[in-house]
């Protein structure tokens, strides 16, 4: 059988496009390298608790059509993400808002908070920031930078803040209201039963092949479809012929505890450089439907150097990588429309989940 489309990768990008193609009458085969489908949004249930295997993903968007698309394929329930930051056992609310400023300085009004931030930033005398550290100091001053930005950022990127480009934090969202809602989007929620429920519904009707590396059997799979949509690493697709793009990875350590609740907040970020992990997530606190009162899981999230065999999570969009990606993107354009590239790895760019679905929709509209 010759399929209309072969989609390489079953993460949110590939799965969303697959659903759009299937609903328009196309035949689709999906090839997934991992055993499970869903990419980094994969979830599974253990002891009645939905575990986010590759870190928690909170769906948030202000695009009504994206929200409708997701709700069409699973039941979403409201969830507001309100993480805490732990700095040497001091707790601060995130994102930066009046609660945070009160905890840092004891200020109570927006005017007092603005004045304190202005005072601290002006002391630094930075006109043209040359790196991330200078950019942060210019924006928010030394207290917020030291307690809530420096250590976390250096762990996340594996580099000193002085060695990171200022562009990473062109701006820092400061809210001068008492509001701990991490996102500003109109719609925020999680799929009932976990993201794998959503992924399964998006892929329903496609031919599914797992535990298979498309690139190792490329000629065979290419002969099976008229159009190939690739969602993996673009440099790997081209056999790294111009060089390797850089990524950061993550590793997760899961601990089961025989108590109802352990840390009492779904997400706590650890901002001190000395603490090796960046955050601890308590899975059951994301799910109001969880009935287990006897045990809980904590997942420790560690930033990691990327090597072959590890999962690439974050792109490093400095000048070198940006230029290298442009070379690969030019090569990819020459292969269209037979080969099309979709998603954060293929486009070497971080996408929020709603942006991922929008990119799939844009590609689908072009195909129409």
Secondary structure, 3 states (H helix, E strand, C coil): CCEEEEEECCCHHHHHHHHHHHHCCCCEEEECCCCCCCHHHCEEEECCEEEECCCCCCEEECCHHHHHHHHHHCCEEECCCCCEEEECCEEEECCCCHHHHHHHHCCCCHHHHHHHHHHHHHHCCCCCCCCHHHHHHHHHCHHHHHHHHHHHHHHHHCCCHHHCCHHHHCCCCCCCCCCCCCCCCCEEEEECCCHHHHHHHHHCCCEEECCCCHHHHHHHHHCCEEEEEECCCHHHHCCCCCCCCCEEEEEEEEEEECCCCCCCCCEEEECCCCCCCCEEEEHHHHCCCCCCCCCEEEEEEEEEECCCCCCCCEECCCHHHHHHHHHHHHHHHHHCCCEEECCCCCCCCCCCHHHHHHHHHHHHHHHC
